[in-house]
């Protein structure tokens, strides 16, 4: 029989090792992909659009306005919110990218001008991570021999930056615009096809179903119960819609 050493324990045969390997792979599959920022952004964008426009549509409807006014208000909310989200995402991402690029350029110049200092700095960081002094020095020498790898190593270890993943401001803006618009059109769509009363009922049901689905998807990232996450999302949407409906009824009634 062959002995294997895993985490200081002796495994007497290959079947035991294979069993542990299979269990480990199963455990790995249960990890969420928390780096999937695009997917999370899409879910949150739809949620924002949904809550914003269902509140706006119900608030305007409660003021006893004509269905055409509700359509106009809903479209204005959709376009205004989508452009606002896109602009905010673009400016935020652009500023962040420019800041990171500036830090990377400073680090690049330091590597060019003070290679010995940067080498010792990298060795110290490796030692702090528990690597033996001699091995840390050898690793640092190998890394510093390539300027590209040297910059990547210092960016990751010293600055916490991945030079290859700074993000695209235009991509973020476009994604925010589209996902917000998708969420915002759901409570509005029925007002283009049926009468006002029926449209309100369809809008509320469609918004509730969508909020439930969004909450269910969010549970995939958080690991919380799907029912808890979905119920919370529906509650948020319901509270926002009810609040603006009440305000619309009060203001509309007073104006009349």
C-alpha positions in Angstrom: 0.0 0.0 0.0 1.1 3.6 -0.6 1.1 6.1 2.2 0.1 9.7 1.5 0.6 12.7 3.7 -2.3 15.2 3.7 -2.3 18.0 6.3 0.1 16.0 8.4 -2.1 12.8 8.4 -1.2 9.5 6.8 -3.6 8.0 4.3 -3.0 4.3 3.8 -4.4 3.8 0.4 -5.3 5.7 -2.8 -9.1 5.1 -2.3 -9.1 7.1 0.9 -7.2 9.9 -0.9 -9.6 9.8 -3.8 -12.6 9.9 -1.5 -11.2 13.1 0.2 -10.4 14.6 -3.2 -14.0 14.0 -4.3 -15.4 15.5 -1.1 -13.1 18.5 -1.5 -14.3 19.0 -5.1 -17.9 18.9 -4.0 -17.2 21.5 -1.3 -15.5 23.7 -3.9 -18.7 23.6 -6.1 -20.7 25.1 -3.2 -18.6 28.3 -3.2 -20.3 31.2 -4.7 -18.5 33.2 -7.4 -18.2 36.3 -5.3 -16.0 37.9 -8.0 -18.9 37.9 -10.5 -19.3 41.7 -10.2 -21.2 42.0 -13.5 -23.9 39.5 -12.5 -24.4 41.2 -9.1 -24.5 44.7 -10.8 -27.1 43.4 -13.2 -29.3 42.1 -10.4 -29.0 45.3 -8.3 -29.7 47.4 -11.4 -32.9 45.6 -12.1 -33.9 45.9 -8.5 -33.2 49.6 -8.4 -35.2 50.2 -11.6 -38.1 48.1 -10.4 -38.4 49.8 -7.0 -38.0 53.3 -8.5 -40.6 53.0 -11.2 -43.2 50.9 -9.3 -43.1 53.7 -6.7 -43.4 56.4 -9.3 -46.2 54.7 -11.3 -48.3 53.9 -8.2 -47.8 57.4 -6.8 -48.9 59.1 -10.0 -51.8 56.7 -10.4 -53.1 57.4 -6.9 -53.3 61.1 -7.8 -56.2 60.3 -10.1 -54.4 61.3 -13.2 -55.1 60.1 -16.8 -53.4 57.0 -18.0 -51.4 59.0 -20.5 -49.9 61.0 -17.6 -48.9 57.8 -15.9 -47.2 56.6 -19.1 -45.3 59.9 -19.4 -44.2 59.8 -15.8 -43.2 56.2 -16.0 -41.1 56.8 -19.2 -39.5 59.9 -17.6 -38.6 57.9 -14.5 -37.2 55.1 -16.7 -35.0 57.3 -18.8 -34.0 59.7 -16.1 -33.1 56.9 -13.7 -31.3 54.9 -16.3 -29.2 57.9 -17.5 -28.5 58.9 -13.9 -27.4 55.4 -13.0 -25.2 55.2 -16.1 -23.6 58.6 -15.5 -23.0 57.9 -11.9 -21.4 54.5 -12.6 -19.2 56.0 -15.4 -17.9 58.8 -13.3 -17.3 56.5 -10.3 -15.6 53.9 -12.3 -13.6 56.4 -14.3 -12.3 58.2 -11.2 -11.4 54.9 -9.6 -9.6 53.7 -12.7 -7.6 56.9 -13.0 -6.6 56.7 -9.4 -5.4 53.1 -9.7 -3.6 53.9 -13.0 -1.8 56.7 -11.2 -0.8 54.4 -8.3 0.5 51.8 -10.8 2.5 54.5 -12.7 4.1 55.6 -9.4 5.0 52.0 -8.6 6.4 51.4 -12.1 8.7 54.4 -11.8 9.9 53.2 -8.3 10.7 49.8 -9.7 12.8 51.4 -12.5 14.6 53.9 -10.3 15.0 51.9 -7.1 15.1 48.2 -8.0 17.1 47.2 -4.9 14.8 48.9 -2.6 11.8 47.4 -4.3 13.4 43.9 -4.2 13.9 44.1 -0.4 10.4 45.4 0.0 9.1 42.3 -1.9 11.2 40.0 0.1 9.8 41.5 3.4 6.3 41.1 2.2 6.9 37.4 1.3 8.6 36.8 4.7 5.6 38.4 6.4 3.4 35.9 4.7 5.4 33.1 6.3 7.9 32.2 3.5 11.5 31.4 4.5 14.0 34.3 4.1 16.1 32.6 1.5 13.2 31.2 -0.5 11.5 34.7 -0.3 14.7 36.3 -1.7 14.9 33.8 -4.6 11.2 34.3 -5.4 11.6 38.1 -5.3 14.7 37.9 -7.6 12.8 35.8 -10.1 9.9 38.2 -10.1 12.0 41.4 -10.3 13.8 40.0 -13.4 10.7 40.6 -15.4 9.4 44.3 -15.2 5.8 43.2 -16.0 5.7 40.5 -13.4 7.5 42.9 -10.9 4.8 45.5 -11.4 2.0 42.9 -11.0 3.6 41.5 -7.8 4.0 44.9 -6.2 0.6 46.0 -7.3 -1.0 42.9 -5.7 1.1 42.6 -2.6 1.6 46.3 -1.8 -1.4 48.1 -3.2 -4.0 45.3 -3.4 -4.5 46.0 -7.1 -4.9 43.6 -10.0 -3.4 45.5 -13.0 -5.4 43.4 -15.4 -8.8 44.0 -13.8 -9.2 47.8 -13.4 -12.7 47.8 -14.9 -14.2 49.6 -17.9 -16.2 52.8 -17.2 -18.1 52.5 -20.5 -19.0 48.9 -19.9 -20.2 49.6 -16.3 -22.3 52.6 -17.5 -23.9 50.6 -20.3 -24.7 47.7 -18.0 -26.2 50.0 -15.4 -28.4 51.8 -18.1 -29.7 48.5 -19.5 -30.4 46.7 -16.2 -32.1 49.7 -14.7 -34.3 50.2 -17.8 -35.3 46.5 -17.7 -36.4 46.8 -14.1 -38.2 50.1 -14.6 -40.2 48.9 -17.7 -41.8 46.0 -15.8 -44.3 48.1 -13.7 -45.0 50.5 -16.6 -45.6 48.1 -19.5 -49.2 47.2 -18.7 -50.3 50.9 -18.9 -49.7 50.8 -22.7 -52.1 47.9 -23.4 -55.0 47.9 -20.9 -57.2 50.3 -19.0 -55.9 52.1 -15.9 -57.5 49.9 -13.2 -56.4 46.7 -14.9 -53.0 48.1 -15.6 -52.5 48.9 -11.9 -53.4 45.4 -10.9 -51.1 43.8 -13.6 -48.3 46.3 -12.6 -48.5 45.3 -8.9 -48.5 41.6 -9.7 -45.7 41.8 -12.2 -43.6 43.9 -9.9 -44.1 41.4 -7.0 -43.2 38.4 -9.1 -40.1 40.2 -10.4 -39.1 41.3 -6.9 -39.5 37.7 -5.8 -37.2 36.5 -8.6 -34.6 39.2 -8.0 -34.5 38.2 -4.3 -34.1 34.6 -5.2 -31.2 35.4 -7.5 -29.6 37.5 -4.8 -29.7 34.5 -2.4 -27.4 32.7 -4.8 -24.7 35.3 -4.0 -25.4 35.7 -0.3 -26.0 32.1 0.6 -29.1 33.1 2.6 -32.5 31.2 2.3 -34.1 31.9 -1.1 -37.5 32.4 0.7 -36.0 34.9 3.1 -34.2 36.9 0.5 -37.1 36.9 -2.0 -39.6 37.8 0.8 -37.4 40.7 1.9 -37.2 42.0 -1.7 -40.9 41.8 -2.1 -41.4 43.6 1.2 -39.1 46.5 0.2 -40.9 46.9 -3.1 -44.3 46.8 -1.4 -43.4 49.3 1.2 -41.9 51.7 -1.4 -45.0 51.4 -3.6 -47.5 51.7 -0.8 -45.7 54.8 0.6 -45.8 56.7 -2.8 -49.3 55.5 -3.5 -50.4 57.0 -0.1 -48.5 60.3 -0.9 -50.0 60.4 -4.3 -53.6 59.9 -3.0 -53.1 62.6 -0.3 -51.5 65.2 -2.6 -53.8 64.4 -5.5 -56.9 64.6 -3.3 -55.7 67.9 -1.8 -55.0 69.4 -5.3 -58.5 68.4 -6.5 
